[in-house]
Structure formats: structure tokens, C-alpha cells
């Protein structure tokens, strides 16, 4: 399997959505634990994956631009 920008973009988007989904149970069932650390960790995961998604989109756009100029 080749790691294309489209594949990487989709992986990051799926991971970000997964972390958003995990935010709800963490707030409901783990509210008596160290809530601040949970929130910061979830935030860091979401932002990290969305940053990766954005970078993959930029990589894809650059690759498409390169393909169109070489023809």
C-alpha cells in the first residue's frame, strides 16, 4: 500500500473524528479523575490530527499542481 497524500489525509481525518468521539465518554465517565489533563490530551490529539490533515491537503495540492504543470 502506497502512502499517498489522499490516504494520509483520510487517516488524519478519521483519527480526529475518533478523538472527538472519545471526548464525550471521557467527560461523562472520567469526570472525577484529572479532568484538566484529559481535556488537554484530547485537545492535543484533535489539533495534532487536524494539523496533519491540513498538511496532507497541502501536499496533495502541491502534487496536483506539479502534475498539471509537467503536462
Backbone torsions as a table, in degrees:
resi	resn	phi	psi	omega
1	UNK	NA	128.8	-179.3
2	UNK	-89.4	135.9	178.2
3	UNK	-84.7	89.1	179.0
4	UNK	-88.4	160.7	176.7
5	UNK	-58.0	-34.6	179.6
6	UNK	-66.0	-43.9	179.5
7	UNK	-63.9	-45.1	179.7
8	UNK	-63.2	-40.9	178.6
9	UNK	-59.8	-45.4	-179.5
10	UNK	-66.4	-39.4	178.4
11	UNK	-61.5	-44.5	179.7
12	UNK	-66.2	-38.5	179.3
13	UNK	-66.4	-42.8	178.1
14	UNK	-63.0	-43.1	179.7
15	UNK	-64.6	-39.3	178.4
16	UNK	-64.5	-43.4	178.3
17	UNK	-64.1	-39.2	178.2
18	UNK	-61.0	-44.0	-180.0
19	UNK	-67.0	-35.0	175.4
20	UNK	-63.3	-42.2	177.3
21	UNK	-63.3	-34.8	178.8
22	UNK	-75.5	-14.9	-180.0
23	UNK	-65.7	-38.0	-176.7
24	UNK	-64.9	-53.6	178.4
25	UNK	-62.3	-33.1	-179.7
26	UNK	-65.9	-33.5	178.3
27	UNK	-78.3	-29.8	-178.6
28	UNK	-80.5	-53.3	-171.5
29	UNK	-91.7	-21.7	-177.4
30	UNK	-111.0	24.9	-174.6
31	UNK	-68.5	-21.5	178.9
32	UNK	-88.0	-3.1	177.5
33	UNK	-89.2	-161.1	-177.2
34	UNK	-78.0	85.1	-172.1
35	UNK	-61.4	-40.9	-177.6
36	UNK	-61.3	-41.6	179.1
37	UNK	-65.4	-39.3	177.4
38	UNK	-62.0	-47.8	-178.7
39	UNK	-62.4	-43.6	179.9
40	UNK	-65.9	-39.7	178.9
41	UNK	-64.9	-43.3	178.2
42	UNK	-63.9	-44.5	178.7
43	UNK	-59.2	-44.5	-179.2
44	UNK	-63.3	-40.0	178.4
45	UNK	-66.0	-44.6	179.9
46	UNK	-62.4	-49.3	-178.2
47	UNK	-64.6	-39.9	178.4
48	UNK	-61.7	-44.1	-179.9
49	UNK	-71.3	-37.4	177.0
50	UNK	-67.4	-32.7	175.0
51	UNK	-66.3	-42.4	176.3
52	UNK	-63.4	-39.2	177.1
53	UNK	-61.5	-45.3	179.8
54	UNK	-64.1	-41.4	178.6
55	UNK	-65.3	-38.2	178.4
56	UNK	-66.8	-36.1	176.5
57	UNK	-64.4	-42.1	178.6
58	UNK	-64.7	-39.9	177.8
59	UNK	-63.7	-41.3	178.5
60	UNK	-63.8	-43.7	179.5
61	UNK	-63.5	-40.1	178.8
62	UNK	-65.8	-39.7	179.3
63	UNK	-66.3	-41.6	178.4
64	UNK	-66.4	-38.7	178.1
65	UNK	-65.0	-40.6	179.0
66	UNK	-65.1	-40.0	179.1
67	UNK	-66.0	-39.3	-177.4
68	UNK	-73.9	-29.2	179.5
69	UNK	-81.1	-22.7	-178.5
70	UNK	-82.7	-10.8	-179.0
71	UNK	-86.1	NA	NA
